[in-house]
């Protein structure tokens, strides 16, 4: 993590958030859901991700076995982040494709074989 605050949003701008730091690494996961969404995840503590407005206007899809909710913009449908069902878990994922292209381009892409855990 490095650099100043980083802004991100969905296509229509209804879901906007600021990150305390740009991601150095983003994760390209091949599990059954990530490969369909086509996302690149950057992982943060929820305390480092600031939604405006908060909470964001999203619809969610729950994957119970992993205990996480996938959030997409109610208006434009962009997959913006996932959150943990357990509010005490200090981890969430934001879709790095919501970041400015130059911010994403500066991050290293890590391949994760999530499919083997499906
Ligand atoms: Zn939107």
Boltz pocket constraint, residues with backbone or C-beta under 6 A from the ligand:
constraints:
  - pocket:
      binder: B
      contacts: [[A, 10], [A, 11], [A, 12], [A, 13], [A, 14], [A, 15], [A, 73], [A, 74], [A, 75], [A, 76], [A, 77], [A, 78]]
      max_distance: 6.0
